[in-house]
Amino acid sequence: MKIVKLSVILVAAIAIMMGLSTTSFAFHSGGVAECEGCHSMHNSFEGAPNVTGRTFAEGTGPYLLKANEASGACLNCHGAGSTLSGYHISTEGINAYDTTTPAQLTPGGDFSWLKKTMNIIIRGKEAVDGNPGHTHGHNIVSTDFGYAADDVLTVAPGGTYPAGNLACSSCHDPHGRYRRDATGAYATTGLPIFNSGSYNNSNSPIAGVSAVGAYRILGGNGYQPKSLAGSYAFGTDPMDVVVASSYNRLETTSNTGIAYGNNVSEWCANCHTGMLQTGYTSGTMGLRHPAGNAANLTADIVSNYNAYVSSGIMTNATAPAAFSTLNPFQINSADRSVLKPMAVTSTGKANQNMPAASTSNSVMCLSCHRAHASGFESMLRFFYLNEFMTVADGSNAGMYDSSTTENKINYGYNQAQQQQAYYGRNATEFGPYSRSLCNKCHAKD
């Protein structure tokens, strides 16, 4: 009986350690996690191997990792089964061409969309593999979990970072050294990290006493994975972002609370340098879409964004209802006292804490893209390669296309997969024959 009670206590303790309690950041706590969570000195626990059920090599992996590559060590915890769950960013059992559907709905997206290559028919022409999975996100490398390097792009678009070396640790510092003190300054040493700096309920750093971790333990100025030699060190500190502590969720009735502050695009430009452009002159050749701290929304864009309801319908008059996590904008602040109250998931989309857009806000890389992966090309938050996102049902309400005719516009996905790609949003939210969400800002529909 004592053994049974002890087992129950141990299970509960492990659940809390792994973040199954309401404290979703217990394992990392904003900094370096427990060493034995990722590394093994002898690949053995009481005579049994630590790692089982994977294509794991005999003994430990590089750097004594419990995986063949760095990403596998992360996915040992952050990969999950087929249900929506906590801190997971990958779903197991996902295959191309079939009805399996990535389950995770974190703001960054689910990496397993990379495995969803689909055939499509557009304008009467069938395109075999016309919706290729490798275009859906950052192609991290993990043989343990079935992720391979991008077989088309050899380096980061707009930069030189080699695709064959892309890992979770390319962006996230697995040892969580980057810390923010009470002044907002970042460092890799100094005051101890006592808390995550990612959440709206995270404790604030205490002046002269403690620091908090960088958002999502991102690497900052000078960061470069130990496994990658060369001139790839970051030149920019982590972005200033705050998210609600419950962030892996359906957005059927409400947007997940998240406030993007300063330096989002500037941080992405650590690898995608050529994509950073803060200004734009209409009609000029050779420019990219503006993104960055100084890429402020114009008055016309603000007006479009706040009024947009769905294609051709520009009648929204409720300021909080304007913001959408399918088209988020940057607040242009590093002040957590400003960002934290905004990053709250409220009931309904008409009373959320995010303000309407203004000319003091900016467009950023994550206004259009997800950081990990999505169901759409170029890891976009929405589909843009066809005329319509939705069609109409028998009562002329919005509907995700389920047809198998030559006019098929569903990019190979069934209705459930399409709805999941839009984070649970019903097609009626977009209306019938809704065009690309580029129009949320540009209103050309």
N, C-alpha and C positions, 0 to 999 in steps of 0.2 A: 504493500500500500504506500509506503514511504517512497518507493521508487516511482510509482505512478504519479504521486504528487510532485515529486522533483521534476519529472518529465514535463508536466503541465507548466510548472514555473519556468523551465528552460525554454519551452515553446513560446510562452508569453514574452520572455525577455528577448528572444530572437526577433519576434514580430515587432517589438518596439524598436530594436536596433535597426531593423531593415526598413523602418518607416511606415509600418502598417497602422501605426497610431495616428492621431491627428497631427502630430509633428512630422511633417513630410521630409524634413531635412536632417533627421537624427544621425544618419550614418556619416555624412561628410561634415555636418555642422559648420558649413562655410569654409572649411579648410581641408587639410589632409585627413583622409579617412583612416580607419584602423588598418595597419599594414597588412595583417593576415587576410583582410578582405579581398585583396588583389594579388598578393605575393605568397609564395610558399617556399620555405627554405629547403624542404626535403620531399615535397609532393606526397606527403603521407600524414595521416591522422590515425594513430593507434594501429598502424600497419596497413591501412587502406588508402588508396589514392584519393587525393583531394578532389580531383576533377574526373567526373565520370559522365557517360552519356553524350560526349562530344567527339569530334574528330581530333581530339587533343593528342599531341605528340607524347611519346614516353618521357617521363620526367617533367620538369617545368619548362615554360616557354622562355622567350628572351626576357632579360631582367627579372628572372624568377617569377614571371607572371603565371597566373592560373589560366592561361590561354595561349594560343599560337601567335596572336598579335595583340597590340594594345587595345584595339576596339573590342576584341573578344572578352578581355578582362572587364571592360565596362558593361558589356551586354550580358555578362553572367548575372548581373543584378538588374540592369535597366532593360533587358529583353523580357518578354512576358508571353503568356498564353494568348488565348483568343478573346479575352474580356478586357474591358476598359479598366485600367488599374494604375493608380498612384503615379509614381515617378518613371514609368516605363515609356520607352520611346521606340520600341520595336515589337512587332507581333510575330510569333512563330507560326509555322504552318501556312504561310502565304505562298501561292503559286501563280504563275502566269496563266492567262486565258480563261481561268475558271471563276467561280463565284466567291472564293475566299476573299475576305475584306479586312484590311488593316483596322485594328480596333482602337489604337491609342490616339488621343485628341489633345495632346499638349500644344501650346502655342507654336513650338518649333516643328511639329508634325511627326509622323511615324515613318521611320526609315524603311519599313517593309513595303511601302509604295514602290520602292526601287525594284521590287520583284514582280510588279504588275505590268508586264508587257501584254498588250491587247491588240487584236485586229479591229480595224474600223472601216466603215463605209461612209464616204462623204461625197455628195453629188453624184451618186451612182457608181462610184469607183471604189473597189475594195483595196485597202492598203494592209497587206499582211505585216504584222508588227508595226502598224502605223502609229500606235501609242506606246513607244518603247519605254520600259521601266527605267533604264539608266538615265533618262532625261528628267526624272521626277525629283531628283535631289542630289545632295552631296554623296558621292559613291564611296563610302567608307570601306576599308578593307578588313574583312574578318572571315577567314575560312571556317571558323567554328560555327558561325551563324549564317553562312551562305552569302556574304557580301563580297563583291569583287571590285577592283578598280574600274573606273570608267573606260570603256573600250573605244571611245571616240575622242574625248578630250584628254590630252596628255598632261596639260597644265591647267591651273586655275584660270578661268576667263578673266582677261584684264591683268593677268599677273604671270608668275613663273613657278608657283608652288606645284611640285610634281604630283599628279593624280595617283600614281602608284604608291605614294606615301601618305595618302589621306586617311586619317584615323580620328577617332573621337578626341584624342590627345592633340590633334592639330589645332583645335580651338580651345579645348578645356584643359587646364593645367591639372593633371591627376593628383598632384600633391597640394593643390589649392594654396599656393604661396601668396597670391595677390590679395592684399588686404587694404581696406579703406578706413582711414582714421576719422576722427570727429571733424576735421577740417575739410574732408572730402578728398584728401591726397591719397594716392596709391603707393604701396611699397611691397617688397617681397620679404622684408625682415622688419623687426621692431616690435611693436605692441602685439600681444597674442590675439589670435582670432578666437572669439568666444561665441560667435553666432553667425548664421547665414545672413548675407546682405541682400537676398533675392526677393523677400516676401513683404507683403503689406503689414504683416504682424511681426516682422523681424525686429529684434531689439536694436537700438541705435548704438554706435560706438561711444565709449566713455572717454572723454578727453584725458590723455595722459595715462590711461589704464588699459584700454582694450580697443581692438579693431573688429570689423566684421569682414566676411569674405566678399570677394568680387561677385557680381551677378553670375550665377551658374558656374562658379569657379573658372571663369574665362581667363585665358592668358592675357597678360598686359605687356607694356613696354619692355622689350628685351626677351620676351618669351619665344622659345623654340623647342619642340620636342627633342629629347635626348637622342632619339633614334634617327633624327634627320640632320645630316650634316649639310652645310652650305649657308648661303646668305639669305636666310628666310626669317630672321628674327623680327618680331613685331615691333612697330614703332609707335603704337597707340595703346593706351590703357583701356580696360574694359568699358563697354557701354554702360550708361546709367539707365537701368530698367528696374521696375518693380512689378511683381505679379502677385495675384491672390494666392494664398497658400493652398487652395484647392483649384488646381489649374488644368488637370486632365479630365475634361468633362465635355458633354454635349452642349452645344450652343443653340438648341432648338428654341428656347424661350428667352435666353439672355446671353449676352457676350461675356466671356471670361474677363474678369478684371485684370487689366494690364496697362501700364503707363510706360511708354517708351520715352526716355529722356534724351540727354545729349549723346553724341558720339556713336550712334548706331552705324551709320554708313562709314564713318571714319574708322571704326574698328573692323568692319568687313573689308575695308581697303587695305588692311594688313596683308591680305592675299590677293584681293581683286582691285589692285591699285588703279588700274585704268578705268574702272567703272565709276570712280568718284568724280562727280561734277556738280558744283553747287550753283552754277548759273546757266542760263539758257537764253539765246536770242532767236526768236521765232523766225523761221525761214532760212536759217543759217545751216549750211551743210556740215557734216562731219561731227556733229555733237551727239552726246548720249542723253538719256532722260536724266534730269537733275536729281541729285540725292545727296544730302549732307546737312550739317548744322545750318549752313547759310542758304540752303535751298528752300527758302520760305514760300509758302503757298501764296499764290496771287489772289487778288480780290475776286476774280472770276472763278477760280478753282474753289475758293472758300464758299462762294455762293452756290455753286453746283453741288459740292459735297454735302452741305447742310440741307439743301432742298430735296436731294435725290431720295426717291422712294423705290422706284423700279423703272424699267425702260420707258422713257417718255413721260413719266409721272414725277413731277418736281413740286410736290405739294407739302412736303414735311415742314411743319412749323414748330415742332417740339425740339428744343436745342439738345437735350440729352439723347434723343433718339437718333441723332445724326451719326454718331460714332459707330463704326463697325470694325470688328476684328478681321474682317475680310479685306478691309482697306484702312488699316490704322495709320495715324500720322504721328509725328514726333513732337513732343511738348516743348522741347528746347529748354530743359532745366536739369540740373544735377541735384537739386534740393529735394531730399527724401521727404521733407515735411510737406512739399508740394505734390510729389508723385504718389506717396503712400495712400492718401485719401482717394485718389483717382482709381487706384488699382484694387477696387472692391467689386465683387460680383453681386450686382443688385438684382432684385426680382423684376423681370421684364426689361425690355430694351428701351422703354420710354422714360425710365427713371434711373439710368445708370449714372455713375459718378464722373465719367469722362465728359469733358465739355464739348460743345460744338467746335468745329474747326475755326481757326482764325488766322490772320496773316502773320501772327507771331509763331505759328507752327511750321514744321517743315516736312517735306517728303523724304523718305529714307528707303534703304534697300528693303527693309521688312514691311514697307507699305504694300509691296506687291508679292514678295517672296516669303516663304517659310524658311527657317534656318536649317532644318534637317531635311525634310522631304514632304511632298504633297501628292495628291492624285493627278497632278497636272504637269505639263511640260515646264521645264525650267523652275521647278518647285514653286510655281505660282500658287497663290491662294485661290485662284479661280481659273476656269477654262477660257481660252481666248482664240482658239484656232478654228472656230466655226462661227456662223452667224448667230446662233442661239445657244443659250445655256438650258432653256426649258422649251416645252411645247405646250399645248392646251389639251385638257381632257374633254369629255363630252359636254360638260357644263361651262367650258371655256375658262376654267381655272388653271393656274400654272401646274405643270406636271413634268417630272423628269422623263425623258424619252425612253420608251421600252420597246420600240418597234424593231423589227428585223427586216424592214424594207430597204430599198435603195436610198431612201432619204434619211437613213439612220444618222443621228447627230449625237449619240451618247458616248462617243470615244471608246466604245467597246464595253463599257460598264453597264451592269444592270441598274435598276432604279435604286436598290439599297446601297450599292457601291457609290453611286453618284451622291446620294444624300449624305453618306458618311464622309465623302470627300469635302462636302460643305459643312462638316461638323454638326450634322444632324438637322440642318435647316430644311424644312419642308419646302417643296418647289413653289407653293403658294406664296411664300415670302418674297420670291423674285417676280412672281406674276407670269402670265403666259407670254411666250416668245421674248423672254428676257435676253438681252444682248450682253456682251462682255462687261464685267464690272470695271473696266477702264473708264466706263461712262459715269461712275460714281464721282469722278473728278472732272472728266472732260465733256460729259453730257452731249455726245454726238449722236445719240439714238433717239 
